[in-house]
Every structure is written in C-alpha cells, then in structure tokens.
C-alpha cells in the first residue's frame, strides 16, 4: 500500500514515516509512543500501519481502511 505508515527503530529512536519516504515524520523515545502516533497517522490516511521490531523485521501490520487483502464472505 503506497501510503502505509511505518514505525521503525533507527539511531536510538523510534520513528514514523510514510512508507517510501527517506525521512521520518516524527521521532519518539519509546516504541509505545511512536506506535500510538503511527496508528493515528494510519487512521487519518485510511492506510496500513506497519510496526517493525528493533531488528527491522515486521512485527505487526494493522489496516485502517482500503485493506489490500479483505476477507471474502462465503
């Protein structure tokens, strides 16, 4: 999803940015604080929120609209 929000760790800080951007939109001392702001950013944009672990791997994904893989009703 092009406008996904990514929460990640870099340079001793937790950060948020729209996926594909090279610079962070905001920085935080804790993962919880960054995750909270990233969630609100994703909700405001109707986007996916990608939360990475300290090692850079994806730990969690949450969709707040325009789900790229919606469940199929049977």
PDB file of N, CA, C and O in Angstrom:
ATOM      1  N   UNK A   1       0.852  -1.168   0.000  1.00  0.00           N
ATOM      2  CA  UNK A   1       0.000   0.000   0.000  1.00  0.00           C
ATOM      3  C   UNK A   1       0.895   1.227   0.000  1.00  0.00           C
ATOM      4  O   UNK A   1       1.759   1.363   0.867  1.00  0.00           O
ATOM      5  N   UNK A   2       0.707   2.095  -0.931  1.00  0.00           N
ATOM      6  CA  UNK A   2       1.610   3.227  -1.140  1.00  0.00           C
ATOM      7  C   UNK A   2       1.645   4.205   0.025  1.00  0.00           C
ATOM      8  O   UNK A   2       2.699   4.772   0.312  1.00  0.00           O
ATOM      9  N   UNK A   3       0.533   4.416   0.697  1.00  0.00           N
ATOM     10  CA  UNK A   3       0.531   5.411   1.770  1.00  0.00           C
ATOM     11  C   UNK A   3       0.600   4.776   3.154  1.00  0.00           C
ATOM     12  O   UNK A   3       0.145   5.372   4.130  1.00  0.00           O
ATOM     13  N   UNK A   4       1.161   3.583   3.248  1.00  0.00           N
ATOM     14  CA  UNK A   4       1.303   2.910   4.536  1.00  0.00           C
ATOM     15  C   UNK A   4       2.216   3.708   5.456  1.00  0.00           C
ATOM     16  O   UNK A   4       3.136   4.388   5.001  1.00  0.00           O
ATOM     17  N   UNK A   5       1.948   3.617   6.762  1.00  0.00           N
ATOM     18  CA  UNK A   5       2.781   4.270   7.765  1.00  0.00           C
ATOM     19  C   UNK A   5       3.655   3.202   8.404  1.00  0.00           C
ATOM     20  O   UNK A   5       3.179   2.130   8.778  1.00  0.00           O
ATOM     21  N   UNK A   6       4.918   3.506   8.522  1.00  0.00           N
ATOM     22  CA  UNK A   6       5.899   2.570   9.043  1.00  0.00           C
ATOM     23  C   UNK A   6       6.446   3.105  10.376  1.00  0.00           C
ATOM     24  O   UNK A   6       6.922   4.238  10.442  1.00  0.00           O
ATOM     25  N   UNK A   7       6.375   2.290  11.429  1.00  0.00           N
ATOM     26  CA  UNK A   7       7.001   2.600  12.713  1.00  0.00           C
ATOM     27  C   UNK A   7       8.253   1.735  12.790  1.00  0.00           C
ATOM     28  O   UNK A   7       8.180   0.515  12.638  1.00  0.00           O
ATOM     29  N   UNK A   8       9.405   2.367  13.026  1.00  0.00           N
ATOM     30  CA  UNK A   8      10.672   1.645  12.986  1.00  0.00           C
ATOM     31  C   UNK A   8      11.681   2.264  13.948  1.00  0.00           C
ATOM     32  O   UNK A   8      11.495   3.384  14.422  1.00  0.00           O
ATOM     33  N   UNK A   9      12.752   1.522  14.230  1.00  0.00           N
ATOM     34  CA  UNK A   9      13.810   1.981  15.134  1.00  0.00           C
ATOM     35  C   UNK A   9      15.043   2.335  14.326  1.00  0.00           C
ATOM     36  O   UNK A   9      15.473   1.574  13.459  1.00  0.00           O
ATOM     37  N   UNK A  10      15.614   3.511  14.621  1.00  0.00           N
ATOM     38  CA  UNK A  10      16.816   3.954  13.915  1.00  0.00           C
ATOM     39  C   UNK A  10      17.535   4.994  14.771  1.00  0.00           C
ATOM     40  O   UNK A  10      16.904   5.898  15.317  1.00  0.00           O
ATOM     41  N   UNK A  11      18.830   4.866  14.885  1.00  0.00           N
ATOM     42  CA  UNK A  11      19.624   5.857  15.597  1.00  0.00           C
ATOM     43  C   UNK A  11      19.238   6.050  17.056  1.00  0.00           C
ATOM     44  O   UNK A  11      19.345   7.156  17.587  1.00  0.00           O
ATOM     45  N   UNK A  12      18.790   4.978  17.705  1.00  0.00           N
ATOM     46  CA  UNK A  12      18.427   5.058  19.109  1.00  0.00           C
ATOM     47  C   UNK A  12      17.061   5.656  19.382  1.00  0.00           C
ATOM     48  O   UNK A  12      16.719   5.922  20.535  1.00  0.00           O
ATOM     49  N   UNK A  13      16.272   5.870  18.333  1.00  0.00           N
ATOM     50  CA  UNK A  13      14.924   6.430  18.489  1.00  0.00           C
ATOM     51  C   UNK A  13      13.923   5.619  17.686  1.00  0.00           C
ATOM     52  O   UNK A  13      14.270   4.957  16.708  1.00  0.00           O
ATOM     53  N   UNK A  14      12.671   5.687  18.122  1.00  0.00           N
ATOM     54  CA  UNK A  14      11.565   5.097  17.370  1.00  0.00           C
ATOM     55  C   UNK A  14      10.979   6.196  16.508  1.00  0.00           C
ATOM     56  O   UNK A  14      10.809   7.328  16.960  1.00  0.00           O
ATOM     57  N   UNK A  15      10.668   5.855  15.253  1.00  0.00           N
ATOM     58  CA  UNK A  15      10.240   6.865  14.277  1.00  0.00           C
ATOM     59  C   UNK A  15       9.049   6.375  13.479  1.00  0.00           C
ATOM     60  O   UNK A  15       8.757   5.180  13.430  1.00  0.00           O
ATOM     61  N   UNK A  16       8.362   7.332  12.847  1.00  0.00           N
ATOM     62  CA  UNK A  16       7.261   7.047  11.920  1.00  0.00           C
ATOM     63  C   UNK A  16       7.530   7.781  10.619  1.00  0.00           C
ATOM     64  O   UNK A  16       8.075   8.884  10.598  1.00  0.00           O
ATOM     65  N   UNK A  17       7.126   7.129   9.530  1.00  0.00           N
ATOM     66  CA  UNK A  17       7.216   7.776   8.217  1.00  0.00           C
ATOM     67  C   UNK A  17       6.251   7.082   7.263  1.00  0.00           C
ATOM     68  O   UNK A  17       5.949   5.901   7.431  1.00  0.00           O
ATOM     69  N   UNK A  18       5.773   7.808   6.273  1.00  0.00           N
ATOM     70  CA  UNK A  18       5.037   7.142   5.202  1.00  0.00           C
ATOM     71  C   UNK A  18       6.015   6.225   4.469  1.00  0.00           C
ATOM     72  O   UNK A  18       7.139   6.627   4.167  1.00  0.00           O
ATOM     73  N   UNK A  19       5.598   5.019   4.189  1.00  0.00           N
ATOM     74  CA  UNK A  19       6.481   4.051   3.543  1.00  0.00           C
ATOM     75  C   UNK A  19       6.964   4.614   2.212  1.00  0.00           C
ATOM     76  O   UNK A  19       6.178   5.144   1.426  1.00  0.00           O
ATOM     77  N   UNK A  20       8.256   4.495   1.972  1.00  0.00           N
ATOM     78  CA  UNK A  20       8.855   5.022   0.751  1.00  0.00           C
ATOM     79  C   UNK A  20       9.574   6.342   0.983  1.00  0.00           C
ATOM     80  O   UNK A  20      10.455   6.706   0.205  1.00  0.00           O
ATOM     81  N   UNK A  21       9.214   7.067   2.042  1.00  0.00           N
ATOM     82  CA  UNK A  21       9.916   8.306   2.379  1.00  0.00           C
ATOM     83  C   UNK A  21      11.250   7.955   3.024  1.00  0.00           C
ATOM     84  O   UNK A  21      11.364   6.941   3.713  1.00  0.00           O
ATOM     85  N   UNK A  22      12.246   8.784   2.805  1.00  0.00           N
ATOM     86  CA  UNK A  22      13.549   8.533   3.406  1.00  0.00           C
ATOM     87  C   UNK A  22      13.685   9.175   4.785  1.00  0.00           C
ATOM     88  O   UNK A  22      14.519   8.751   5.586  1.00  0.00           O
ATOM     89  N   UNK A  23      12.867  10.200   5.068  1.00  0.00           N
ATOM     90  CA  UNK A  23      12.954  10.894   6.351  1.00  0.00           C
ATOM     91  C   UNK A  23      11.735  10.611   7.217  1.00  0.00           C
ATOM     92  O   UNK A  23      10.619  10.431   6.729  1.00  0.00           O
ATOM     93  N   UNK A  24      11.989  10.578   8.519  1.00  0.00           N
ATOM     94  CA  UNK A  24      10.907  10.348   9.483  1.00  0.00           C
ATOM     95  C   UNK A  24      10.015  11.574   9.596  1.00  0.00           C
ATOM     96  O   UNK A  24      10.478  12.708   9.472  1.00  0.00           O
ATOM     97  N   UNK A  25       8.742  11.336   9.831  1.00  0.00           N
ATOM     98  CA  UNK A  25       7.789  12.419  10.078  1.00  0.00           C
ATOM     99  C   UNK A  25       7.871  12.882  11.528  1.00  0.00           C
ATOM    100  O   UNK A  25       7.630  14.051  11.829  1.00  0.00           O
ATOM    101  N   UNK A  26       8.217  11.943  12.436  1.00  0.00           N
ATOM    102  CA  UNK A  26       8.336  12.263  13.858  1.00  0.00           C
ATOM    103  C   UNK A  26       9.197  11.220  14.544  1.00  0.00           C
ATOM    104  O   UNK A  26       9.384  10.119  14.028  1.00  0.00           O
ATOM    105  N   UNK A  27       9.728  11.576  15.726  1.00  0.00           N
ATOM    106  CA  UNK A  27      10.583  10.676  16.490  1.00  0.00           C
ATOM    107  C   UNK A  27      10.098  10.597  17.932  1.00  0.00           C
ATOM    108  O   UNK A  27       9.470  11.524  18.444  1.00  0.00           O
ATOM    109  N   UNK A  28      10.405   9.458  18.586  1.00  0.00           N
ATOM    110  CA  UNK A  28       9.935   9.204  19.952  1.00  0.00           C
ATOM    111  C   UNK A  28      10.983   8.405  20.714  1.00  0.00           C
ATOM    112  O   UNK A  28      11.788   7.689  20.118  1.00  0.00           O
ATOM    113  N   UNK A  29      10.964   8.536  22.028  1.00  0.00           N
ATOM    114  CA  UNK A  29      11.906   7.792  22.864  1.00  0.00           C
ATOM    115  C   UNK A  29      11.499   6.343  23.050  1.00  0.00           C
ATOM    116  O   UNK A  29      12.355   5.482  23.254  1.00  0.00           O
ATOM    117  N   UNK A  30      10.190   6.059  22.983  1.00  0.00           N
ATOM    118  CA  UNK A  30       9.717   4.690  23.195  1.00  0.00           C
ATOM    119  C   UNK A  30       8.945   4.178  21.987  1.00  0.00           C
ATOM    120  O   UNK A  30       8.384   4.948  21.207  1.00  0.00           O
ATOM    121  N   UNK A  31       8.935   2.863  21.858  1.00  0.00           N
ATOM    122  CA  UNK A  31       8.176   2.230  20.782  1.00  0.00           C
ATOM    123  C   UNK A  31       6.681   2.489  20.971  1.00  0.00           C
ATOM    124  O   UNK A  31       5.960   2.735  20.004  1.00  0.00           O
ATOM    125  N   UNK A  32       6.222   2.431  22.226  1.00  0.00           N
ATOM    126  CA  UNK A  32       4.796   2.638  22.501  1.00  0.00           C
ATOM    127  C   UNK A  32       4.330   4.015  22.038  1.00  0.00           C
ATOM    128  O   UNK A  32       3.257   4.146  21.450  1.00  0.00           O
ATOM    129  N   UNK A  33       5.130   5.032  22.300  1.00  0.00           N
ATOM    130  CA  UNK A  33       4.764   6.393  21.892  1.00  0.00           C
ATOM    131  C   UNK A  33       4.732   6.510  20.370  1.00  0.00           C
ATOM    132  O   UNK A  33       3.806   7.089  19.803  1.00  0.00           O
ATOM    133  N   UNK A  34       5.749   5.957  19.716  1.00  0.00           N
ATOM    134  CA  UNK A  34       5.796   6.007  18.251  1.00  0.00           C
ATOM    135  C   UNK A  34       4.649   5.219  17.643  1.00  0.00           C
ATOM    136  O   UNK A  34       4.044   5.652  16.662  1.00  0.00           O
ATOM    137  N   UNK A  35       4.348   4.068  18.219  1.00  0.00           N
ATOM    138  CA  UNK A  35       3.274   3.215  17.715  1.00  0.00           C
ATOM    139  C   UNK A  35       1.926   3.929  17.823  1.00  0.00           C
ATOM    140  O   UNK A  35       1.100   3.833  16.915  1.00  0.00           O
ATOM    141  N   UNK A  36       1.700   4.636  18.917  1.00  0.00           N
ATOM    142  CA  UNK A  36       0.449   5.366  19.116  1.00  0.00           C
ATOM    143  C   UNK A  36       0.275   6.462  18.066  1.00  0.00           C
ATOM    144  O   UNK A  36      -0.800   6.605  17.483  1.00  0.00           O
ATOM    145  N   UNK A  37       1.329   7.228  17.829  1.00  0.00           N
ATOM    146  CA  UNK A  37       1.265   8.293  16.823  1.00  0.00           C
ATOM    147  C   UNK A  37       1.143   7.698  15.425  1.00  0.00           C
ATOM    148  O   UNK A  37       0.376   8.199  14.602  1.00  0.00           O
ATOM    149  N   UNK A  38       1.893   6.632  15.151  1.00  0.00           N
ATOM    150  CA  UNK A  38       1.810   5.966  13.846  1.00  0.00           C
ATOM    151  C   UNK A  38       0.420   5.431  13.570  1.00  0.00           C
ATOM    152  O   UNK A  38      -0.064   5.507  12.441  1.00  0.00           O
ATOM    153  N   UNK A  39      -0.232   4.885  14.599  1.00  0.00           N
ATOM    154  CA  UNK A  39      -1.602   4.380  14.454  1.00  0.00           C
ATOM    155  C   UNK A  39      -2.544   5.509  14.041  1.00  0.00           C
ATOM    156  O   UNK A  39      -3.366   5.339  13.140  1.00  0.00           O
ATOM    157  N   UNK A  40      -2.423   6.655  14.697  1.00  0.00           N
ATOM    158  CA  UNK A  40      -3.281   7.800  14.363  1.00  0.00           C
ATOM    159  C   UNK A  40      -3.007   8.310  12.950  1.00  0.00           C
ATOM    160  O   UNK A  40      -3.932   8.685  12.229  1.00  0.00           O
ATOM    161  N   UNK A  41      -1.736   8.324  12.560  1.00  0.00           N
ATOM    162  CA  UNK A  41      -1.386   8.724  11.189  1.00  0.00           C
ATOM    163  C   UNK A  41      -2.048   7.795  10.178  1.00  0.00           C
ATOM    164  O   UNK A  41      -2.613   8.249   9.183  1.00  0.00           O
ATOM    165  N   UNK A  42      -1.976   6.481  10.440  1.00  0.00           N
ATOM    166  CA  UNK A  42      -2.569   5.493   9.530  1.00  0.00           C
ATOM    167  C   UNK A  42      -4.087   5.638   9.484  1.00  0.00           C
ATOM    168  O   UNK A  42      -4.687   5.566   8.411  1.00  0.00           O
ATOM    169  N   UNK A  43      -4.707   5.843  10.642  1.00  0.00           N
ATOM    170  CA  UNK A  43      -6.167   6.015  10.679  1.00  0.00           C
ATOM    171  C   UNK A  43      -6.587   7.248   9.894  1.00  0.00           C
ATOM    172  O   UNK A  43      -7.561   7.208   9.143  1.00  0.00           O
ATOM    173  N   UNK A  44      -5.849   8.351  10.066  1.00  0.00           N
ATOM    174  CA  UNK A  44      -6.169   9.592   9.356  1.00  0.00           C
ATOM    175  C   UNK A  44      -6.080   9.423   7.848  1.00  0.00           C
ATOM    176  O   UNK A  44      -6.816  10.074   7.106  1.00  0.00           O
ATOM    177  N   UNK A  45      -5.191   8.560   7.390  1.00  0.00           N
ATOM    178  CA  UNK A  45      -4.980   8.352   5.951  1.00  0.00           C
ATOM    179  C   UNK A  45      -5.754   7.161   5.399  1.00  0.00           C
ATOM    180  O   UNK A  45      -5.770   6.931   4.189  1.00  0.00           O
ATOM    181  N   UNK A  46      -6.401   6.400   6.292  1.00  0.00           N
ATOM    182  CA  UNK A  46      -7.073   5.181   5.847  1.00  0.00           C
ATOM    183  C   UNK A  46      -6.057   4.204   5.285  1.00  0.00           C
ATOM    184  O   UNK A  46      -6.279   3.589   4.242  1.00  0.00           O
ATOM    185  N   UNK A  47      -4.935   4.067   5.989  1.00  0.00           N
ATOM    186  CA  UNK A  47      -3.796   3.306   5.476  1.00  0.00           C
ATOM    187  C   UNK A  47      -3.459   2.127   6.378  1.00  0.00           C
ATOM    188  O   UNK A  47      -4.077   1.925   7.423  1.00  0.00           O
ATOM    189  N   UNK A  48      -2.477   1.361   5.956  1.00  0.00           N
ATOM    190  CA  UNK A  48      -1.954   0.267   6.752  1.00  0.00           C
ATOM    191  C   UNK A  48      -0.852   0.810   7.663  1.00  0.00           C
ATOM    192  O   UNK A  48      -0.085   1.685   7.261  1.00  0.00           O
ATOM    193  N   UNK A  49      -0.775   0.288   8.892  1.00  0.00           N
ATOM    194  CA  UNK A  49       0.286   0.651   9.836  1.00  0.00           C
ATOM    195  C   UNK A  49       1.200  -0.550   9.979  1.00  0.00           C
ATOM    196  O   UNK A  49       0.778  -1.610  10.442  1.00  0.00           O
ATOM    197  N   UNK A  50       2.447  -0.385   9.583  1.00  0.00           N
ATOM    198  CA  UNK A  50       3.443  -1.450   9.659  1.00  0.00           C
ATOM    199  C   UNK A  50       4.355  -1.143  10.839  1.00  0.00           C
ATOM    200  O   UNK A  50       5.010  -0.101  10.867  1.00  0.00           O
ATOM    201  N   UNK A  51       4.399  -2.044  11.809  1.00  0.00           N
ATOM    202  CA  UNK A  51       5.199  -1.858  13.013  1.00  0.00           C
ATOM    203  C   UNK A  51       6.364  -2.833  12.968  1.00  0.00           C
ATOM    204  O   UNK A  51       6.174  -4.050  12.983  1.00  0.00           O
ATOM    205  N   UNK A  52       7.568  -2.285  12.913  1.00  0.00           N
ATOM    206  CA  UNK A  52       8.758  -3.119  12.822  1.00  0.00           C
ATOM    207  C   UNK A  52       9.365  -3.351  14.198  1.00  0.00           C
ATOM    208  O   UNK A  52       9.215  -2.541  15.112  1.00  0.00           O
ATOM    209  N   UNK A  53      10.047  -4.469  14.316  1.00  0.00           N
ATOM    210  CA  UNK A  53      10.787  -4.790  15.536  1.00  0.00           C
ATOM    211  C   UNK A  53      12.111  -4.026  15.505  1.00  0.00           C
ATOM    212  O   UNK A  53      12.465  -3.413  14.498  1.00  0.00           O
ATOM    213  N   UNK A  54      12.821  -4.072  16.607  1.00  0.00           N
ATOM    214  CA  UNK A  54      14.100  -3.377  16.706  1.00  0.00           C
ATOM    215  C   UNK A  54      15.083  -3.833  15.619  1.00  0.00           C
ATOM    216  O   UNK A  54      15.913  -3.047  15.163  1.00  0.00           O
ATOM    217  N   UNK A  55      14.988  -5.109  15.204  1.00  0.00           N
ATOM    218  CA  UNK A  55      15.906  -5.638  14.184  1.00  0.00           C
ATOM    219  C   UNK A  55      15.469  -5.307  12.755  1.00  0.00           C
ATOM    220  O   UNK A  55      16.140  -5.695  11.799  1.00  0.00           O
ATOM    221  N   UNK A  56      14.351  -4.591  12.605  1.00  0.00           N
ATOM    222  CA  UNK A  56      13.892  -4.169  11.277  1.00  0.00           C
ATOM    223  C   UNK A  56      12.898  -5.108  10.617  1.00  0.00           C
ATOM    224  O   UNK A  56      12.346  -4.777   9.568  1.00  0.00           O
ATOM    225  N   UNK A  57      12.658  -6.274  11.210  1.00  0.00           N
ATOM    226  CA  UNK A  57      11.666  -7.180  10.637  1.00  0.00           C
ATOM    227  C   UNK A  57      10.264  -6.721  11.043  1.00  0.00           C
ATOM    228  O   UNK A  57      10.088  -6.066  12.071  1.00  0.00           O
ATOM    229  N   UNK A  58       9.285  -7.067  10.237  1.00  0.00           N
ATOM    230  CA  UNK A  58       7.903  -6.672  10.523  1.00  0.00           C
ATOM    231  C   UNK A  58       7.363  -7.506  11.676  1.00  0.00           C
ATOM    232  O   UNK A  58       7.386  -8.736  11.638  1.00  0.00           O
ATOM    233  N   UNK A  59       6.878  -6.814  12.698  1.00  0.00           N
ATOM    234  CA  UNK A  59       6.313  -7.486  13.855  1.00  0.00           C
ATOM    235  C   UNK A  59       4.805  -7.510  13.833  1.00  0.00           C
ATOM    236  O   UNK A  59       4.180  -8.422  14.375  1.00  0.00           O
ATOM    237  N   UNK A  60       4.214  -6.495  13.198  1.00  0.00           N
ATOM    238  CA  UNK A  60       2.758  -6.368  13.213  1.00  0.00           C
ATOM    239  C   UNK A  60       2.318  -5.486  12.060  1.00  0.00           C
ATOM    240  O   UNK A  60       3.035  -4.575  11.645  1.00  0.00           O
ATOM    241  N   UNK A  61       1.117  -5.772  11.544  1.00  0.00           N
ATOM    242  CA  UNK A  61       0.501  -4.951  10.490  1.00  0.00           C
ATOM    243  C   UNK A  61      -0.957  -4.756  10.865  1.00  0.00           C
ATOM    244  O   UNK A  61      -1.641  -5.705  11.248  1.00  0.00           O
ATOM    245  N   UNK A  62      -1.427  -3.528  10.755  1.00  0.00           N
ATOM    246  CA  UNK A  62      -2.831  -3.225  11.023  1.00  0.00           C
ATOM    247  C   UNK A  62      -3.361  -2.356   9.903  1.00  0.00           C
ATOM    248  O   UNK A  62      -2.710  -1.393   9.498  1.00  0.00           O
ATOM    249  N   UNK A  63      -4.534  -2.688   9.404  1.00  0.00           N
ATOM    250  CA  UNK A  63      -5.140  -1.938   8.313  1.00  0.00           C
ATOM    251  C   UNK A  63      -6.268  -1.057   8.842  1.00  0.00           C
ATOM    252  O   UNK A  63      -7.122  -1.511   9.603  1.00  0.00           O
ATOM    253  N   UNK A  64      -6.257   0.193   8.433  1.00  0.00           N
ATOM    254  CA  UNK A  64      -7.285   1.158   8.833  1.00  0.00           C
ATOM    255  C   UNK A  64      -8.001   1.709   7.606  1.00  0.00           C
ATOM    256  O   UNK A  64      -8.138   2.922   7.448  1.00  0.00           O
ATOM    257  N   UNK A  65      -8.450   0.818   6.751  1.00  0.00           N
ATOM    258  CA  UNK A  65      -9.166   1.213   5.544  1.00  0.00           C
ATOM    259  C   UNK A  65      -8.428   0.738   4.319  1.00  0.00           C
ATOM    260  O   UNK A  65      -7.212   0.546   4.349  1.00  0.00           O
ATOM    261  N   UNK A  66      -9.160   0.547   3.241  1.00  0.00           N
ATOM    262  CA  UNK A  66      -8.575   0.107   1.972  1.00  0.00           C
ATOM    263  C   UNK A  66      -7.692  -1.116   2.155  1.00  0.00           C
ATOM    264  O   UNK A  66      -6.578  -1.168   1.634  1.00  0.00           O
ATOM    265  N   UNK A  67      -8.186  -2.090   2.889  1.00  0.00           N
ATOM    266  CA  UNK A  67      -7.436  -3.308   3.165  1.00  0.00           C
ATOM    267  C   UNK A  67      -7.039  -3.981   1.848  1.00  0.00           C
ATOM    268  O   UNK A  67      -7.910  -4.294   1.037  1.00  0.00           O
ATOM    269  N   UNK A  68      -5.739  -4.209   1.620  1.00  0.00           N
ATOM    270  CA  UNK A  68      -5.318  -4.827   0.379  1.00  0.00           C
ATOM    271  C   UNK A  68      -5.732  -6.286   0.234  1.00  0.00           C
ATOM    272  O   UNK A  68      -5.739  -6.820  -0.876  1.00  0.00           O
ATOM    273  N   UNK A  69      -6.084  -6.947   1.364  1.00  0.00           N
ATOM    274  CA  UNK A  69      -6.490  -8.351   1.330  1.00  0.00           C
ATOM    275  C   UNK A  69      -7.745  -8.537   2.200  1.00  0.00           C
ATOM    276  O   UNK A  69      -7.684  -9.198   3.236  1.00  0.00           O
ATOM    277  N   UNK A  70      -8.868  -7.962   1.787  1.00  0.00           N
ATOM    278  CA  UNK A  70     -10.071  -8.109   2.597  1.00  0.00           C
ATOM    279  C   UNK A  70     -10.548  -9.561   2.637  1.00  0.00           C
ATOM    280  O   UNK A  70     -10.338 -10.324   1.694  1.00  0.00           O
ATOM    281  N   UNK A  71     -11.188  -9.926   3.739  1.00  0.00           N
ATOM    282  CA  UNK A  71     -11.689 -11.293   3.842  1.00  0.00           C
ATOM    283  C   UNK A  71     -12.858 -11.472   2.885  1.00  0.00           C
ATOM    284  O   UNK A  71     -13.608 -10.534   2.616  1.00  0.00           O
ATOM    285  N   UNK A  72     -13.000 -12.682   2.379  1.00  0.00           N
ATOM    286  CA  UNK A  72     -14.063 -12.994   1.433  1.00  0.00           C
ATOM    287  C   UNK A  72     -15.260 -13.609   2.164  1.00  0.00           C
ATOM    288  O   UNK A  72     -15.113 -14.604   2.874  1.00  0.00           O
ATOM    289  N   UNK A  73     -16.427 -13.023   1.992  1.00  0.00           N
ATOM    290  CA  UNK A  73     -17.636 -13.597   2.589  1.00  0.00           C
ATOM    291  C   UNK A  73     -18.026 -14.852   1.824  1.00  0.00           C
ATOM    292  O   UNK A  73     -17.946 -14.882   0.596  1.00  0.00           O
ATOM    293  N   UNK A  74     -18.444 -15.878   2.536  1.00  0.00           N
ATOM    294  CA  UNK A  74     -18.814 -17.150   1.902  1.00  0.00           C
ATOM    295  C   UNK A  74     -20.306 -17.230   1.748  1.00  0.00           C
ATOM    296  O   UNK A  74     -20.821 -18.224   1.236  1.00  0.00           O
TER     297      UNK A  74
END
